[in-house]
Amino acid sequence: MIAPPEGSPPLTNWLIRIPEVFAPWTPEILTLLGVGQTTPLGPEYHLVPTRDPEAFRTGAAAPFIGWNLPVHHSWPCHPPKMENFIEKAAQTLWKKFGPLSPQGIYLGPLQAGAPDRYYKSLASNLRGRTLQLFPGLSGALPAEGQQPEVPTLFGVVGKEGLFAGIQSPRASNGFHPGGTKFISQSAGSTISRAGAKIAEALHYLLLHRPPLPAGAHWLELGASPGGMTWELLQRGQRVTALDRAPLDQRLDGHPGLTFSKADVAVFTPPPGTRYEALLCDMNGDARQALRQVIRLTKYLQPGSPVVFTLKTPGSDTFAGLVDAIRLTLQDAARAGLKLTALTHLTYNRQEFTCFFEVA
Ligand SMILES: C[S@@+](CC[C@H](N)C(=O)[O-])C[C@H]1O[C@@H](n2cnc3c(N)ncnc32)[C@H](O)[C@@H]1O
């Protein structure tokens, strides 16, 4: 084996989550990350040794990494076969991580969407027992109530064992283990499945900035049929929504909503209007959609967030996806939009969500 150059950072073990939608490109993603041999854990997680964990958060491969965690404790085992798994695991977590005083403990299943709920219950029971051992920590704190920059004890458990580590939610790219927050998409509770994307995006944004005040005014581009509009209105926000297609009738007459059935390209806000946030989920070419966002940013207050779905129609190769991201971000940077974060949300398909801030 060739020894690394003197002074190289140490090799450490990390857990990364590559969303299932990118599974066909896992080899390309791992190559871009510069990691060698990895151990797959379930359909989405990989145990990877690396000297450069920053590559999980910045750089060309980062948008494909939904969540990351340094593995400070691993117990490869088959939990149902281990006597007193919960008690033994909880005692070890307390001994290892108690002195580090994490702000909270969040444990989840390695396979979040598995129909078998065994590991979801196991993670929840293990969390309950571990919390009892950490004085002063309560299970009552909602995950999004954590301080984004303060270390948390995160862990995932599955048929491959228990993997845990301590890192801030912001560095891990999520408040929840795996980054996921489950949002109901059942018919009747939402107008379109896009509703879950903005719900998750708003939770995610708390990693980077405080929530908008009640009554904040959003400009929404490409709103039909209105799943996202509905979610914003439910949260007490005001929305000016635009689309060539109509909104769902359930939104008719909503007091916080103004709707224009028009092409975004011909829309000009009424004189004097200043929006406090912009949301764009327009389909079609991402750079064309971004052009409209850029044109309309002059009607936003400085510091306003822009939530932009970066769609990738026609990009059916990994290089095509990487290019679509690079070129769109280049356009945004040239127009003075500051990138706060770029991620793949659980409810995204083959698309990404960019979070910008208006200068
Ligand atoms: C993915 S859908 C939006 C779904 C929506 N966010 C929701 O929550 O239900 C994309 C929408 O963008 C609209 N769209 C695309 N280009 C547009 C344009 N230039 N002007 C107006 N609407 C546009 C389409 O009509 C379509 O309804």
The ligand as a MOL file (V3000), in Angstrom:
LIG
                    3D

  0  0  0     0  0            999 V3000
M  V30 BEGIN CTAB
M  V30 COUNTS 27 29 0 0 0
M  V30 BEGIN ATOM
M  V30 1 C -44.2130 21.2570 -11.3510 0
M  V30 2 S -45.5380 22.3040 -11.7520 0 CHG=1
M  V30 3 C -45.7170 23.2220 -10.2800 0
M  V30 4 C -46.3430 22.4810 -9.1430 0
M  V30 5 C -46.6840 23.4210 -8.0250 0
M  V30 6 N -45.4860 23.9590 -7.4260 0
M  V30 7 C -47.5250 22.8020 -6.9430 0
M  V30 8 O -47.1600 22.9440 -5.7790 0
M  V30 9 O -48.5690 22.2220 -7.2240 0 CHG=-1
M  V30 10 C -44.8170 23.4440 -12.8220 0
M  V30 11 C -45.7130 24.5460 -13.2630 0
M  V30 12 O -44.9430 25.5550 -13.8960 0
M  V30 13 C -45.8070 26.2140 -14.8060 0
M  V30 14 N -45.0050 27.0130 -15.7250 0
M  V30 15 C -43.8830 26.6570 -16.3870 0
M  V30 16 N -43.4290 27.6910 -17.1240 0
M  V30 17 C -44.2810 28.7290 -16.9200 0
M  V30 18 C -44.3460 30.0640 -17.3940 0
M  V30 19 N -43.4330 30.5620 -18.2420 0
M  V30 20 N -45.3370 30.8420 -16.9430 0
M  V30 21 C -46.2770 30.3700 -16.0980 0
M  V30 22 N -46.2750 29.1190 -15.6140 0
M  V30 23 C -45.2800 28.2990 -16.0190 0
M  V30 24 C -46.5580 25.0690 -15.4620 0
M  V30 25 O -47.7690 25.5550 -16.0210 0
M  V30 26 C -46.7910 24.1080 -14.2800 0
M  V30 27 O -48.0610 24.2880 -13.7270 0
M  V30 END ATOM
M  V30 BEGIN BOND
M  V30 1 1 1 2
M  V30 2 1 2 3
M  V30 3 1 2 10
M  V30 4 1 3 4
M  V30 5 1 4 5
M  V30 6 1 5 6
M  V30 7 1 5 7
M  V30 8 2 7 8
M  V30 9 1 7 9
M  V30 10 1 10 11
M  V30 11 1 11 12
M  V30 12 1 11 26
M  V30 13 1 12 13
M  V30 14 1 13 14
M  V30 15 1 13 24
M  V30 16 1 14 15
M  V30 17 1 14 23
M  V30 18 2 15 16
M  V30 19 1 16 17
M  V30 20 1 17 18
M  V30 21 2 17 23
M  V30 22 1 18 19
M  V30 23 2 18 20
M  V30 24 1 20 21
M  V30 25 2 21 22
M  V30 26 1 22 23
M  V30 27 1 24 25
M  V30 28 1 24 26
M  V30 29 1 26 27
M  V30 END BOND
M  V30 END CTAB
M  END
